[in-house]
Amino acid sequence: MDRKHLHTFQLVVEGLPEPRTFLMPFETDDVIQATDACSRYIARQEDDFLPLGADQAVRANRVLLVRHVRVEPFEE
């Protein structure tokens, strides 16, 4: 999979007062496809932890809402 775009999502997490940012590289800039892929990825994690940046993680089953914020070119 050629990841050409970096999508930024806001995740509303149960028990946290503010949304958290989640970055996901994806092959297309299509917001609908990327949001679907991100949601499916989070759902597959079940009881695993989802990284939120370099210094935070949250149990994936605590994510209540996935909101697409922006997309930009992916720089490796």
LUMZA-67502 format. One record per residue (C-alpha): residue number from 1; residue in one letter; x, y, z. Coordinates in Angstrom, 3 decimals, always signed. Layout:
! LUMZA-67502
{lumti->NUM, volo->a, px->X, py->Y, pz->Z}
...
***
This chain:
! LUMZA-67502
{lumti->1, volo->m, px->+0.000, py->+0.000, pz->+0.000}
{lumti->2, volo->d, px->+1.435, py->+3.323, pz->-1.071}
{lumti->3, volo->r, px->+0.643, py->+5.812, pz->+1.680}
{lumti->4, volo->k, px->+0.584, py->+9.206, pz->+0.012}
{lumti->5, volo->h, px->-1.625, py->+11.149, pz->+2.431}
{lumti->6, volo->l, px->-1.626, py->+11.789, pz->+6.161}
{lumti->7, volo->h, px->-5.079, py->+12.022, pz->+7.719}
{lumti->8, volo->t, px->-5.643, py->+13.649, pz->+11.085}
{lumti->9, volo->f, px->-8.548, py->+12.464, pz->+13.221}
{lumti->10, volo->q, px->-9.974, py->+13.602, pz->+16.524}
{lumti->11, volo->l, px->-10.969, py->+10.767, pz->+18.804}
{lumti->12, volo->v, px->-13.480, py->+11.243, pz->+21.582}
{lumti->13, volo->v, px->-12.417, py->+8.844, pz->+24.303}
{lumti->14, volo->e, px->-14.646, py->+7.733, pz->+27.174}
{lumti->15, volo->g, px->-13.423, py->+9.223, pz->+30.440}
{lumti->16, volo->l, px->-11.213, py->+11.925, pz->+28.913}
{lumti->17, volo->p, px->-12.368, py->+15.548, pz->+29.019}
{lumti->18, volo->e, px->-11.027, py->+16.533, pz->+25.586}
{lumti->19, volo->p, px->-10.685, py->+14.820, pz->+22.184}
{lumti->20, volo->r, px->-7.300, py->+13.358, pz->+21.262}
{lumti->21, volo->t, px->-5.503, py->+13.538, pz->+17.906}
{lumti->22, volo->f, px->-4.765, py->+10.384, pz->+15.906}
{lumti->23, volo->l, px->-2.622, py->+10.437, pz->+12.735}
{lumti->24, volo->m, px->-3.041, py->+7.797, pz->+10.040}
{lumti->25, volo->p, px->-1.182, py->+7.514, pz->+6.725}
{lumti->26, volo->f, px->-3.444, py->+6.320, pz->+3.918}
{lumti->27, volo->e, px->-3.161, py->+5.771, pz->+0.169}
{lumti->28, volo->t, px->-5.858, py->+8.241, pz->-0.863}
{lumti->29, volo->d, px->-7.034, py->+11.705, pz->+0.124}
{lumti->30, volo->d, px->-10.667, py->+10.528, pz->+0.110}
{lumti->31, volo->v, px->-12.118, py->+11.478, pz->+3.497}
{lumti->32, volo->i, px->-14.892, py->+8.878, pz->+3.448}
{lumti->33, volo->q, px->-12.531, py->+5.994, pz->+2.669}
{lumti->34, volo->a, px->-9.954, py->+7.149, pz->+5.205}
{lumti->35, volo->t, px->-12.544, py->+7.608, pz->+7.956}
{lumti->36, volo->d, px->-13.954, py->+4.160, pz->+7.255}
{lumti->37, volo->a, px->-10.463, py->+2.618, pz->+7.296}
{lumti->38, volo->c, px->-9.558, py->+4.405, pz->+10.539}
{lumti->39, volo->s, px->-12.799, py->+3.335, pz->+12.217}
{lumti->40, volo->r, px->-12.291, py->-0.272, pz->+11.148}
{lumti->41, volo->y, px->-8.681, py->-0.205, pz->+12.340}
{lumti->42, volo->i, px->-9.723, py->+1.050, pz->+15.776}
{lumti->43, volo->a, px->-12.548, py->-1.499, pz->+16.007}
{lumti->44, volo->r, px->-10.121, py->-4.358, pz->+15.199}
{lumti->45, volo->q, px->-7.837, py->-3.338, pz->+18.066}
{lumti->46, volo->e, px->-10.504, py->-4.410, pz->+20.618}
{lumti->47, volo->d, px->-8.678, py->-4.502, pz->+23.962}
{lumti->48, volo->d, px->-5.330, py->-3.394, pz->+22.582}
{lumti->49, volo->f, px->-3.961, py->+0.073, pz->+23.166}
{lumti->50, volo->l, px->-4.057, py->+2.696, pz->+20.453}
{lumti->51, volo->p, px->-1.079, py->+5.088, pz->+20.308}
{lumti->52, volo->l, px->-1.942, py->+8.773, pz->+20.592}
{lumti->53, volo->g, px->+1.363, py->+10.386, pz->+19.730}
{lumti->54, volo->a, px->+4.715, py->+9.449, pz->+21.183}
{lumti->55, volo->d, px->+3.770, py->+9.648, pz->+24.859}
{lumti->56, volo->q, px->+0.136, py->+8.495, pz->+25.164}
{lumti->57, volo->a, px->-2.022, py->+5.488, pz->+24.417}
{lumti->58, volo->v, px->-5.645, py->+4.620, pz->+25.089}
{lumti->59, volo->r, px->-7.529, py->+1.336, pz->+25.129}
{lumti->60, volo->a, px->-9.191, py->+1.176, pz->+21.702}
{lumti->61, volo->n, px->-12.561, py->+0.012, pz->+23.033}
{lumti->62, volo->r, px->-12.881, py->+3.399, pz->+24.834}
{lumti->63, volo->v, px->-13.057, py->+5.375, pz->+21.552}
{lumti->64, volo->l, px->-16.597, py->+6.741, pz->+21.182}
{lumti->65, volo->l, px->-16.243, py->+8.962, pz->+18.110}
{lumti->66, volo->v, px->-13.854, py->+9.278, pz->+15.162}
{lumti->67, volo->r, px->-13.907, py->+12.694, pz->+13.455}
{lumti->68, volo->h, px->-11.842, py->+13.543, pz->+10.369}
{lumti->69, volo->v, px->-10.014, py->+16.874, pz->+10.763}
{lumti->70, volo->r, px->-7.702, py->+17.245, pz->+7.757}
{lumti->71, volo->v, px->-5.552, py->+15.553, pz->+5.138}
{lumti->72, volo->e, px->-2.135, py->+16.580, pz->+3.846}
{lumti->73, volo->p, px->+0.709, py->+15.025, pz->+1.838}
{lumti->74, volo->f, px->+2.507, py->+12.254, pz->+3.724}
{lumti->75, volo->e, px->+6.185, py->+12.929, pz->+4.373}
{lumti->76, volo->e, px->+8.274, py->+9.942, pz->+5.469}
***
